[in-house]
Amino acid sequence: VRNLSIDFIKIGSDFIKNIPKDDKYKAFVESIVILSKRLGIKTIGEGIENEKILKLVRELEIDYGQGFYLGKPKKEI
């Protein structure tokens, strides 16, 4: 990973949605965030569907978020 030109790591919705339900998912996401920060890579949390998940994503210091809670997908870009 260090030798690749990676700007972002997207953390999939399966992981993000399960942070409040399972400490193993939270630990895994925390590990991704810590590694990414040390390597200077921004993180994107996918699947933010409610305030509780958004709060946890912020606490974990994930850089960017995606999900229906933040805004529904649109046909126009």
PDB file with SEQRES, HELIX, SHEET and CRYST1 records, atoms N, CA, C and O in Angstrom:
SEQRES   1 A   77  VAL ARG ASN LEU SER ILE ASP PHE ILE LYS ILE GLY SER          
SEQRES   2 A   77  ASP PHE ILE LYS ASN ILE PRO LYS ASP ASP LYS TYR LYS          
SEQRES   3 A   77  ALA PHE VAL GLU SER ILE VAL ILE LEU SER LYS ARG LEU          
SEQRES   4 A   77  GLY ILE LYS THR ILE GLY GLU GLY ILE GLU ASN GLU LYS          
SEQRES   5 A   77  ILE LEU LYS LEU VAL ARG GLU LEU GLU ILE ASP TYR GLY          
SEQRES   6 A   77  GLN GLY PHE TYR LEU GLY LYS PRO LYS LYS GLU ILE              
HELIX    1 AA1 SER A   13  ASN A   18  1                                   6    
HELIX    2 AA2 ASP A   23  LEU A   39  1                                  17    
HELIX    3 AA3 GLU A   51  GLU A   59  1                                   9    
SHEET    1 AA1 3 PHE A   8  ILE A  11  0                                        
SHEET    2 AA1 3 LYS A  42  GLU A  46  1                                        
SHEET    3 AA1 3 TYR A  64  GLN A  66  1                                        
CRYST1    1.000    1.000    1.000  90.00  90.00  90.00 P 1           1          
ATOM      1  N   VAL A   1       0.830  -1.191   0.000  1.00  0.00           N  
ATOM      2  CA  VAL A   1       0.000   0.000   0.000  1.00  0.00           C  
ATOM      3  C   VAL A   1       0.873   1.253   0.000  1.00  0.00           C  
ATOM      4  O   VAL A   1       0.549   2.236  -0.666  1.00  0.00           O  
ATOM      5  N   ARG A   2       1.964   1.221   0.736  1.00  0.00           N  
ATOM      6  CA  ARG A   2       2.814   2.406   0.844  1.00  0.00           C  
ATOM      7  C   ARG A   2       3.388   2.850  -0.493  1.00  0.00           C  
ATOM      8  O   ARG A   2       3.551   4.047  -0.729  1.00  0.00           O  
ATOM      9  N   ASN A   3       3.695   1.908  -1.365  1.00  0.00           N  
ATOM     10  CA  ASN A   3       4.312   2.240  -2.646  1.00  0.00           C  
ATOM     11  C   ASN A   3       3.314   2.583  -3.736  1.00  0.00           C  
ATOM     12  O   ASN A   3       3.705   3.041  -4.809  1.00  0.00           O  
ATOM     13  N   LEU A   4       2.040   2.371  -3.479  1.00  0.00           N  
ATOM     14  CA  LEU A   4       1.017   2.691  -4.456  1.00  0.00           C  
ATOM     15  C   LEU A   4       0.588   4.142  -4.299  1.00  0.00           C  
ATOM     16  O   LEU A   4       0.687   4.719  -3.216  1.00  0.00           O  
ATOM     17  N   SER A   5       0.117   4.715  -5.379  1.00  0.00           N  
ATOM     18  CA  SER A   5      -0.355   6.092  -5.350  1.00  0.00           C  
ATOM     19  C   SER A   5      -1.846   6.093  -5.010  1.00  0.00           C  
ATOM     20  O   SER A   5      -2.691   6.222  -5.896  1.00  0.00           O  
ATOM     21  N   ILE A   6      -2.157   5.949  -3.727  1.00  0.00           N  
ATOM     22  CA  ILE A   6      -3.539   5.874  -3.276  1.00  0.00           C  
ATOM     23  C   ILE A   6      -3.886   7.182  -2.564  1.00  0.00           C  
ATOM     24  O   ILE A   6      -3.186   7.600  -1.642  1.00  0.00           O  
ATOM     25  N   ASP A   7      -4.972   7.823  -3.002  1.00  0.00           N  
ATOM     26  CA  ASP A   7      -5.408   9.073  -2.390  1.00  0.00           C  
ATOM     27  C   ASP A   7      -6.497   8.847  -1.344  1.00  0.00           C  
ATOM     28  O   ASP A   7      -6.570   9.563  -0.346  1.00  0.00           O  
ATOM     29  N   PHE A   8      -7.344   7.840  -1.586  1.00  0.00           N  
ATOM     30  CA  PHE A   8      -8.486   7.587  -0.723  1.00  0.00           C  
ATOM     31  C   PHE A   8      -8.650   6.085  -0.481  1.00  0.00           C  
ATOM     32  O   PHE A   8      -8.323   5.258  -1.332  1.00  0.00           O  
ATOM     33  N   ILE A   9      -9.164   5.763   0.697  1.00  0.00           N  
ATOM     34  CA  ILE A   9      -9.602   4.400   0.992  1.00  0.00           C  
ATOM     35  C   ILE A   9     -11.067   4.496   1.374  1.00  0.00           C  
ATOM     36  O   ILE A   9     -11.424   5.188   2.328  1.00  0.00           O  
ATOM     37  N   LYS A  10     -11.914   3.801   0.628  1.00  0.00           N  
ATOM     38  CA  LYS A  10     -13.350   3.802   0.913  1.00  0.00           C  
ATOM     39  C   LYS A  10     -13.664   2.621   1.820  1.00  0.00           C  
ATOM     40  O   LYS A  10     -13.342   1.475   1.508  1.00  0.00           O  
ATOM     41  N   ILE A  11     -14.290   2.919   2.937  1.00  0.00           N  
ATOM     42  CA  ILE A  11     -14.687   1.887   3.889  1.00  0.00           C  
ATOM     43  C   ILE A  11     -16.139   1.554   3.586  1.00  0.00           C  
ATOM     44  O   ILE A  11     -17.018   2.401   3.746  1.00  0.00           O  
ATOM     45  N   GLY A  12     -16.392   0.339   3.153  1.00  0.00           N  
ATOM     46  CA  GLY A  12     -17.691  -0.084   2.667  1.00  0.00           C  
ATOM     47  C   GLY A  12     -18.818   0.002   3.680  1.00  0.00           C  
ATOM     48  O   GLY A  12     -18.597  -0.021   4.891  1.00  0.00           O  
ATOM     49  N   SER A  13     -20.022   0.102   3.158  1.00  0.00           N  
ATOM     50  CA  SER A  13     -21.203   0.276   4.002  1.00  0.00           C  
ATOM     51  C   SER A  13     -21.420  -0.892   4.960  1.00  0.00           C  
ATOM     52  O   SER A  13     -21.949  -0.690   6.053  1.00  0.00           O  
ATOM     53  N   ASP A  14     -21.031  -2.096   4.584  1.00  0.00           N  
ATOM     54  CA  ASP A  14     -21.186  -3.238   5.500  1.00  0.00           C  
ATOM     55  C   ASP A  14     -20.433  -2.999   6.807  1.00  0.00           C  
ATOM     56  O   ASP A  14     -20.910  -3.367   7.881  1.00  0.00           O  
ATOM     57  N   PHE A  15     -19.268  -2.387   6.712  1.00  0.00           N  
ATOM     58  CA  PHE A  15     -18.488  -2.095   7.912  1.00  0.00           C  
ATOM     59  C   PHE A  15     -19.076  -0.909   8.672  1.00  0.00           C  
ATOM     60  O   PHE A  15     -19.242  -0.972   9.891  1.00  0.00           O  
ATOM     61  N   ILE A  16     -19.389   0.162   7.963  1.00  0.00           N  
ATOM     62  CA  ILE A  16     -19.883   1.381   8.606  1.00  0.00           C  
ATOM     63  C   ILE A  16     -21.219   1.132   9.298  1.00  0.00           C  
ATOM     64  O   ILE A  16     -21.408   1.561  10.437  1.00  0.00           O  
ATOM     65  N   LYS A  17     -22.142   0.455   8.638  1.00  0.00           N  
ATOM     66  CA  LYS A  17     -23.468   0.208   9.208  1.00  0.00           C  
ATOM     67  C   LYS A  17     -23.412  -0.643  10.472  1.00  0.00           C  
ATOM     68  O   LYS A  17     -24.291  -0.542  11.328  1.00  0.00           O  
ATOM     69  N   ASN A  18     -22.391  -1.472  10.592  1.00  0.00           N  
ATOM     70  CA  ASN A  18     -22.298  -2.380  11.728  1.00  0.00           C  
ATOM     71  C   ASN A  18     -21.461  -1.854  12.889  1.00  0.00           C  
ATOM     72  O   ASN A  18     -21.338  -2.532  13.909  1.00  0.00           O  
ATOM     73  N   ILE A  19     -20.888  -0.669  12.757  1.00  0.00           N  
ATOM     74  CA  ILE A  19     -20.095  -0.095  13.853  1.00  0.00           C  
ATOM     75  C   ILE A  19     -20.896  -0.028  15.154  1.00  0.00           C  
ATOM     76  O   ILE A  19     -20.375  -0.416  16.200  1.00  0.00           O  
ATOM     77  N   PRO A  20     -22.157   0.454  15.126  1.00  0.00           N  
ATOM     78  CA  PRO A  20     -22.886   0.544  16.396  1.00  0.00           C  
ATOM     79  C   PRO A  20     -23.320  -0.809  16.961  1.00  0.00           C  
ATOM     80  O   PRO A  20     -23.645  -0.909  18.144  1.00  0.00           O  
ATOM     81  N   LYS A  21     -23.326  -1.835  16.133  1.00  0.00           N  
ATOM     82  CA  LYS A  21     -23.858  -3.138  16.534  1.00  0.00           C  
ATOM     83  C   LYS A  21     -22.797  -4.111  17.028  1.00  0.00           C  
ATOM     84  O   LYS A  21     -23.088  -5.000  17.828  1.00  0.00           O  
ATOM     85  N   ASP A  22     -21.562  -3.942  16.549  1.00  0.00           N  
ATOM     86  CA  ASP A  22     -20.549  -4.968  16.793  1.00  0.00           C  
ATOM     87  C   ASP A  22     -19.177  -4.329  16.986  1.00  0.00           C  
ATOM     88  O   ASP A  22     -18.676  -3.642  16.096  1.00  0.00           O  
ATOM     89  N   ASP A  23     -18.576  -4.557  18.141  1.00  0.00           N  
ATOM     90  CA  ASP A  23     -17.267  -3.974  18.447  1.00  0.00           C  
ATOM     91  C   ASP A  23     -16.165  -4.452  17.509  1.00  0.00           C  
ATOM     92  O   ASP A  23     -15.169  -3.753  17.322  1.00  0.00           O  
ATOM     93  N   LYS A  24     -16.327  -5.630  16.919  1.00  0.00           N  
ATOM     94  CA  LYS A  24     -15.321  -6.133  15.976  1.00  0.00           C  
ATOM     95  C   LYS A  24     -15.285  -5.273  14.719  1.00  0.00           C  
ATOM     96  O   LYS A  24     -14.214  -4.998  14.177  1.00  0.00           O  
ATOM     97  N   TYR A  25     -16.463  -4.851  14.259  1.00  0.00           N  
ATOM     98  CA  TYR A  25     -16.509  -3.958  13.090  1.00  0.00           C  
ATOM     99  C   TYR A  25     -15.870  -2.612  13.437  1.00  0.00           C  
ATOM    100  O   TYR A  25     -15.111  -2.055  12.645  1.00  0.00           O  
ATOM    101  N   LYS A  26     -16.182  -2.104  14.613  1.00  0.00           N  
ATOM    102  CA  LYS A  26     -15.606  -0.824  15.030  1.00  0.00           C  
ATOM    103  C   LYS A  26     -14.084  -0.919  15.112  1.00  0.00           C  
ATOM    104  O   LYS A  26     -13.386  -0.010  14.663  1.00  0.00           O  
ATOM    105  N   ALA A  27     -13.571  -1.986  15.668  1.00  0.00           N  
ATOM    106  CA  ALA A  27     -12.122  -2.175  15.784  1.00  0.00           C  
ATOM    107  C   ALA A  27     -11.474  -2.249  14.403  1.00  0.00           C  
ATOM    108  O   ALA A  27     -10.399  -1.690  14.187  1.00  0.00           O  
ATOM    109  N   PHE A  28     -12.124  -2.936  13.475  1.00  0.00           N  
ATOM    110  CA  PHE A  28     -11.593  -3.053  12.119  1.00  0.00           C  
ATOM    111  C   PHE A  28     -11.545  -1.689  11.441  1.00  0.00           C  
ATOM    112  O   PHE A  28     -10.546  -1.339  10.812  1.00  0.00           O  
ATOM    113  N   VAL A  29     -12.620  -0.923  11.570  1.00  0.00           N  
ATOM    114  CA  VAL A  29     -12.676   0.410  10.956  1.00  0.00           C  
ATOM    115  C   VAL A  29     -11.633   1.326  11.599  1.00  0.00           C  
ATOM    116  O   VAL A  29     -10.953   2.075  10.897  1.00  0.00           O  
ATOM    117  N   GLU A  30     -11.503   1.272  12.914  1.00  0.00           N  
ATOM    118  CA  GLU A  30     -10.480   2.069  13.601  1.00  0.00           C  
ATOM    119  C   GLU A  30      -9.088   1.752  13.059  1.00  0.00           C  
ATOM    120  O   GLU A  30      -8.273   2.652  12.859  1.00  0.00           O  
ATOM    121  N   SER A  31      -8.825   0.484  12.827  1.00  0.00           N  
ATOM    122  CA  SER A  31      -7.519   0.069  12.302  1.00  0.00           C  
ATOM    123  C   SER A  31      -7.267   0.645  10.915  1.00  0.00           C  
ATOM    124  O   SER A  31      -6.165   1.104  10.613  1.00  0.00           O  
ATOM    125  N   ILE A  32      -8.295   0.618  10.079  1.00  0.00           N  
ATOM    126  CA  ILE A  32      -8.168   1.182   8.729  1.00  0.00           C  
ATOM    127  C   ILE A  32      -7.865   2.679   8.814  1.00  0.00           C  
ATOM    128  O   ILE A  32      -7.002   3.183   8.096  1.00  0.00           O  
ATOM    129  N   VAL A  33      -8.572   3.379   9.686  1.00  0.00           N  
ATOM    130  CA  VAL A  33      -8.389   4.827   9.822  1.00  0.00           C  
ATOM    131  C   VAL A  33      -6.990   5.152  10.332  1.00  0.00           C  
ATOM    132  O   VAL A  33      -6.335   6.053   9.808  1.00  0.00           O  
ATOM    133  N   ILE A  34      -6.532   4.436  11.337  1.00  0.00           N  
ATOM    134  CA  ILE A  34      -5.193   4.677  11.883  1.00  0.00           C  
ATOM    135  C   ILE A  34      -4.127   4.452  10.822  1.00  0.00           C  
ATOM    136  O   ILE A  34      -3.239   5.287  10.650  1.00  0.00           O  
ATOM    137  N   LEU A  35      -4.207   3.338  10.112  1.00  0.00           N  
ATOM    138  CA  LEU A  35      -3.235   3.048   9.054  1.00  0.00           C  
ATOM    139  C   LEU A  35      -3.285   4.114   7.967  1.00  0.00           C  
ATOM    140  O   LEU A  35      -2.246   4.592   7.510  1.00  0.00           O  
ATOM    141  N   SER A  36      -4.486   4.484   7.558  1.00  0.00           N  
ATOM    142  CA  SER A  36      -4.637   5.492   6.507  1.00  0.00           C  
ATOM    143  C   SER A  36      -4.017   6.820   6.908  1.00  0.00           C  
ATOM    144  O   SER A  36      -3.306   7.440   6.117  1.00  0.00           O  
ATOM    145  N   LYS A  37      -4.281   7.254   8.117  1.00  0.00           N  
ATOM    146  CA  LYS A  37      -3.725   8.521   8.594  1.00  0.00           C  
ATOM    147  C   LYS A  37      -2.206   8.479   8.620  1.00  0.00           C  
ATOM    148  O   LYS A  37      -1.549   9.446   8.233  1.00  0.00           O  
ATOM    149  N   ARG A  38      -1.656   7.383   9.066  1.00  0.00           N  
ATOM    150  CA  ARG A  38      -0.188   7.267   9.126  1.00  0.00           C  
ATOM    151  C   ARG A  38       0.436   7.287   7.734  1.00  0.00           C  
ATOM    152  O   ARG A  38       1.573   7.725   7.560  1.00  0.00           O  
ATOM    153  N   LEU A  39      -0.321   6.807   6.743  1.00  0.00           N  
ATOM    154  CA  LEU A  39       0.181   6.788   5.376  1.00  0.00           C  
ATOM    155  C   LEU A  39      -0.218   8.034   4.591  1.00  0.00           C  
ATOM    156  O   LEU A  39       0.147   8.176   3.424  1.00  0.00           O  
ATOM    157  N   GLY A  40      -0.963   8.934   5.224  1.00  0.00           N  
ATOM    158  CA  GLY A  40      -1.375  10.161   4.540  1.00  0.00           C  
ATOM    159  C   GLY A  40      -2.482   9.950   3.520  1.00  0.00           C  
ATOM    160  O   GLY A  40      -2.577  10.683   2.535  1.00  0.00           O  
ATOM    161  N   ILE A  41      -3.319   8.948   3.758  1.00  0.00           N  
ATOM    162  CA  ILE A  41      -4.410   8.621   2.839  1.00  0.00           C  
ATOM    163  C   ILE A  41      -5.734   9.009   3.499  1.00  0.00           C  
ATOM    164  O   ILE A  41      -5.972   8.671   4.658  1.00  0.00           O  
ATOM    165  N   LYS A  42      -6.593   9.714   2.766  1.00  0.00           N  
ATOM    166  CA  LYS A  42      -7.909  10.114   3.277  1.00  0.00           C  
ATOM    167  C   LYS A  42      -8.860   8.922   3.267  1.00  0.00           C  
ATOM    168  O   LYS A  42      -8.730   8.019   2.441  1.00  0.00           O  
ATOM    169  N   THR A  43      -9.822   8.928   4.198  1.00  0.00           N  
ATOM    170  CA  THR A  43     -10.798   7.849   4.290  1.00  0.00           C  
ATOM    171  C   THR A  43     -12.201   8.354   3.962  1.00  0.00           C  
ATOM    172  O   THR A  43     -12.545   9.508   4.220  1.00  0.00           O  
ATOM    173  N   ILE A  44     -12.998   7.456   3.386  1.00  0.00           N  
ATOM    174  CA  ILE A  44     -14.392   7.732   3.055  1.00  0.00           C  
ATOM    175  C   ILE A  44     -15.239   6.643   3.691  1.00  0.00           C  
ATOM    176  O   ILE A  44     -15.024   5.456   3.444  1.00  0.00           O  
ATOM    177  N   GLY A  45     -16.193   7.045   4.503  1.00  0.00           N  
ATOM    178  CA  GLY A  45     -17.123   6.097   5.111  1.00  0.00           C  
ATOM    179  C   GLY A  45     -18.407   6.054   4.301  1.00  0.00           C  
ATOM    180  O   GLY A  45     -19.064   7.076   4.104  1.00  0.00           O  
ATOM    181  N   GLU A  46     -18.753   4.876   3.838  1.00  0.00           N  
ATOM    182  CA  GLU A  46     -19.926   4.680   2.979  1.00  0.00           C  
ATOM    183  C   GLU A  46     -21.057   4.058   3.808  1.00  0.00           C  
ATOM    184  O   GLU A  46     -20.807   3.200   4.654  1.00  0.00           O  
ATOM    185  N   GLY A  47     -22.295   4.489   3.566  1.00  0.00           N  
ATOM    186  CA  GLY A  47     -23.434   3.851   4.234  1.00  0.00           C  
ATOM    187  C   GLY A  47     -23.896   4.572   5.486  1.00  0.00           C  
ATOM    188  O   GLY A  47     -24.438   3.947   6.398  1.00  0.00           O  
ATOM    189  N   ILE A  48     -23.687   5.882   5.542  1.00  0.00           N  
ATOM    190  CA  ILE A  48     -24.152   6.649   6.693  1.00  0.00           C  
ATOM    191  C   ILE A  48     -25.654   6.871   6.515  1.00  0.00           C  
ATOM    192  O   ILE A  48     -26.085   7.641   5.656  1.00  0.00           O  
ATOM    193  N   GLU A  49     -26.436   6.184   7.339  1.00  0.00           N  
ATOM    194  CA  GLU A  49     -27.887   6.205   7.160  1.00  0.00           C  
ATOM    195  C   GLU A  49     -28.659   6.811   8.321  1.00  0.00           C  
ATOM    196  O   GLU A  49     -29.884   6.912   8.259  1.00  0.00           O  
ATOM    197  N   ASN A  50     -27.959   7.220   9.386  1.00  0.00           N  
ATOM    198  CA  ASN A  50     -28.655   7.865  10.491  1.00  0.00           C  
ATOM    199  C   ASN A  50     -27.665   8.669  11.327  1.00  0.00           C  
ATOM    200  O   ASN A  50     -26.452   8.590  11.130  1.00  0.00           O  
ATOM    201  N   GLU A  51     -28.211   9.445  12.265  1.00  0.00           N  
ATOM    202  CA  GLU A  51     -27.402  10.326  13.107  1.00  0.00           C  
ATOM    203  C   GLU A  51     -26.406   9.547  13.966  1.00  0.00           C  
ATOM    204  O   GLU A  51     -25.277   9.995  14.167  1.00  0.00           O  
ATOM    205  N   LYS A  52     -26.813   8.395  14.467  1.00  0.00           N  
ATOM    206  CA  LYS A  52     -25.941   7.577  15.313  1.00  0.00           C  
ATOM    207  C   LYS A  52     -24.685   7.142  14.559  1.00  0.00           C  
ATOM    208  O   LYS A  52     -23.574   7.225  15.083  1.00  0.00           O  
ATOM    209  N   ILE A  53     -24.872   6.681  13.334  1.00  0.00           N  
ATOM    210  CA  ILE A  53     -23.722   6.256  12.530  1.00  0.00           C  
ATOM    211  C   ILE A  53     -22.853   7.457  12.181  1.00  0.00           C  
ATOM    212  O   ILE A  53     -21.626   7.367  12.228  1.00  0.00           O  
ATOM    213  N   LEU A  54     -23.476   8.582  11.830  1.00  0.00           N  
ATOM    214  CA  LEU A  54     -22.711   9.789  11.514  1.00  0.00           C  
ATOM    215  C   LEU A  54     -21.850  10.202  12.707  1.00  0.00           C  
ATOM    216  O   LEU A  54     -20.683  10.553  12.535  1.00  0.00           O  
ATOM    217  N   LYS A  55     -22.411  10.162  13.902  1.00  0.00           N  
ATOM    218  CA  LYS A  55     -21.664  10.526  15.100  1.00  0.00           C  
ATOM    219  C   LYS A  55     -20.451   9.613  15.286  1.00  0.00           C  
ATOM    220  O   LYS A  55     -19.357  10.089  15.587  1.00  0.00           O  
ATOM    221  N   LEU A  56     -20.640   8.309  15.108  1.00  0.00           N  
ATOM    222  CA  LEU A  56     -19.529   7.366  15.259  1.00  0.00           C  
ATOM    223  C   LEU A  56     -18.456   7.576  14.192  1.00  0.00           C  
ATOM    224  O   LEU A  56     -17.263   7.482  14.480  1.00  0.00           O  
ATOM    225  N   VAL A  57     -18.879   7.858  12.971  1.00  0.00           N  
ATOM    226  CA  VAL A  57     -17.930   8.128  11.881  1.00  0.00           C  
ATOM    227  C   VAL A  57     -17.087   9.361  12.218  1.00  0.00           C  
ATOM    228  O   VAL A  57     -15.879   9.377  11.983  1.00  0.00           O  
ATOM    229  N   ARG A  58     -17.727  10.379  12.765  1.00  0.00           N  
ATOM    230  CA  ARG A  58     -16.991  11.581  13.179  1.00  0.00           C  
ATOM    231  C   ARG A  58     -16.029  11.274  14.317  1.00  0.00           C  
ATOM    232  O   ARG A  58     -14.889  11.739  14.314  1.00  0.00           O  
ATOM    233  N   GLU A  59     -16.485  10.489  15.293  1.00  0.00           N  
ATOM    234  CA  GLU A  59     -15.623  10.120  16.425  1.00  0.00           C  
ATOM    235  C   GLU A  59     -14.403   9.337  15.961  1.00  0.00           C  
ATOM    236  O   GLU A  59     -13.320   9.475  16.530  1.00  0.00           O  
ATOM    237  N   LEU A  60     -14.573   8.520  14.937  1.00  0.00           N  
ATOM    238  CA  LEU A  60     -13.460   7.731  14.412  1.00  0.00           C  
ATOM    239  C   LEU A  60     -12.553   8.548  13.494  1.00  0.00           C  
ATOM    240  O   LEU A  60     -11.533   8.053  13.014  1.00  0.00           O  
ATOM    241  N   GLU A  61     -12.930   9.799  13.256  1.00  0.00           N  
ATOM    242  CA  GLU A  61     -12.157  10.731  12.431  1.00  0.00           C  
ATOM    243  C   GLU A  61     -12.014  10.277  10.983  1.00  0.00           C  
ATOM    244  O   GLU A  61     -10.972  10.469  10.357  1.00  0.00           O  
ATOM    245  N   ILE A  62     -13.075   9.677  10.466  1.00  0.00           N  
ATOM    246  CA  ILE A  62     -13.127   9.365   9.035  1.00  0.00           C  
ATOM    247  C   ILE A  62     -13.284  10.691   8.310  1.00  0.00           C  
ATOM    248  O   ILE A  62     -14.070  11.540   8.731  1.00  0.00           O  
ATOM    249  N   ASP A  63     -12.543  10.878   7.223  1.00  0.00           N  
ATOM    250  CA  ASP A  63     -12.459  12.185   6.579  1.00  0.00           C  
ATOM    251  C   ASP A  63     -13.723  12.607   5.822  1.00  0.00           C  
ATOM    252  O   ASP A  63     -14.139  13.763   5.901  1.00  0.00           O  
ATOM    253  N   TYR A  64     -14.325  11.682   5.098  1.00  0.00           N  
ATOM    254  CA  TYR A  64     -15.496  11.995   4.283  1.00  0.00           C  
ATOM    255  C   TYR A  64     -16.570  10.945   4.497  1.00  0.00           C  
ATOM    256  O   TYR A  64     -16.280   9.821   4.904  1.00  0.00           O  
ATOM    257  N   GLY A  65     -17.820  11.319   4.218  1.00  0.00           N  
ATOM    258  CA  GLY A  65     -18.918  10.386   4.390  1.00  0.00           C  
ATOM    259  C   GLY A  65     -19.866  10.382   3.217  1.00  0.00           C  
ATOM    260  O   GLY A  65     -20.019  11.377   2.509  1.00  0.00           O  
ATOM    261  N   GLN A  66     -20.503   9.232   3.025  1.00  0.00           N  
ATOM    262  CA  GLN A  66     -21.524   9.051   1.996  1.00  0.00           C  
ATOM    263  C   GLN A  66     -22.671   8.279   2.608  1.00  0.00           C  
ATOM    264  O   GLN A  66     -22.468   7.443   3.489  1.00  0.00           O  
ATOM    265  N   GLY A  67     -23.867   8.556   2.148  1.00  0.00           N  
ATOM    266  CA  GLY A  67     -25.004   7.780   2.601  1.00  0.00           C  
ATOM    267  C   GLY A  67     -26.298   8.563   2.501  1.00  0.00           C  
ATOM    268  O   GLY A  67     -26.290   9.783   2.340  1.00  0.00           O  
ATOM    269  N   PHE A  68     -27.410   7.849   2.599  1.00  0.00           N  
ATOM    270  CA  PHE A  68     -28.735   8.447   2.460  1.00  0.00           C  
ATOM    271  C   PHE A  68     -29.002   9.509   3.516  1.00  0.00           C  
ATOM    272  O   PHE A  68     -29.746  10.454   3.254  1.00  0.00           O  
ATOM    273  N   TYR A  69     -28.420   9.382   4.692  1.00  0.00           N  
ATOM    274  CA  TYR A  69     -28.617  10.387   5.730  1.00  0.00           C  
ATOM    275  C   TYR A  69     -28.039  11.734   5.315  1.00  0.00           C  
ATOM    276  O   TYR A  69     -28.573  12.785   5.669  1.00  0.00           O  
ATOM    277  N   LEU A  70     -26.950  11.693   4.566  1.00  0.00           N  
ATOM    278  CA  LEU A  70     -26.285  12.921   4.115  1.00  0.00           C  
ATOM    279  C   LEU A  70     -26.870  13.473   2.830  1.00  0.00           C  
ATOM    280  O   LEU A  70     -26.788  14.674   2.573  1.00  0.00           O  
ATOM    281  N   GLY A  71     -27.457  12.611   2.028  1.00  0.00           N  
ATOM    282  CA  GLY A  71     -28.058  13.051   0.764  1.00  0.00           C  
ATOM    283  C   GLY A  71     -28.298  11.863  -0.147  1.00  0.00           C  
ATOM    284  O   GLY A  71     -27.455  10.975  -0.274  1.00  0.00           O  
ATOM    285  N   LYS A  72     -29.467  11.862  -0.783  1.00  0.00           N  
ATOM    286  CA  LYS A  72     -29.804  10.780  -1.689  1.00  0.00           C  
ATOM    287  C   LYS A  72     -29.078  10.965  -3.018  1.00  0.00           C  
ATOM    288  O   LYS A  72     -28.823  12.099  -3.424  1.00  0.00           O  
ATOM    289  N   PRO A  73     -28.741   9.872  -3.705  1.00  0.00           N  
ATOM    290  CA  PRO A  73     -28.097   9.970  -5.012  1.00  0.00           C  
ATOM    291  C   PRO A  73     -29.003  10.720  -5.999  1.00  0.00           C  
ATOM    292  O   PRO A  73     -30.229  10.638  -5.931  1.00  0.00           O  
ATOM    293  N   LYS A  74     -28.367  11.442  -6.903  1.00  0.00           N  
ATOM    294  CA  LYS A  74     -29.110  12.204  -7.915  1.00  0.00           C  
ATOM    295  C   LYS A  74     -28.690  11.774  -9.307  1.00  0.00           C  
ATOM    296  O   LYS A  74     -27.572  11.300  -9.509  1.00  0.00           O  
ATOM    297  N   LYS A  75     -29.580  11.938 -10.256  1.00  0.00           N  
ATOM    298  CA  LYS A  75     -29.267  11.593 -11.640  1.00  0.00           C  
ATOM    299  C   LYS A  75     -28.209  12.510 -12.216  1.00  0.00           C  
ATOM    300  O   LYS A  75     -27.351  12.074 -12.984  1.00  0.00           O  
ATOM    301  N   GLU A  76     -28.268  13.794 -11.842  1.00  0.00           N  
ATOM    302  CA  GLU A  76     -27.296  14.760 -12.345  1.00  0.00           C  
ATOM    303  C   GLU A  76     -26.049  14.736 -11.470  1.00  0.00           C  
ATOM    304  O   GLU A  76     -26.129  14.541 -10.258  1.00  0.00           O  
ATOM    305  N   ILE A  77     -24.920  14.933 -12.089  1.00  0.00           N  
ATOM    306  CA  ILE A  77     -23.690  14.996 -11.324  1.00  0.00           C  
ATOM    307  C   ILE A  77     -23.288  16.447 -11.144  1.00  0.00           C  
ATOM    308  O   ILE A  77     -22.266  16.732 -10.520  1.00  0.00           O  
TER     309      ILE A  77                                                      
END                                                                             
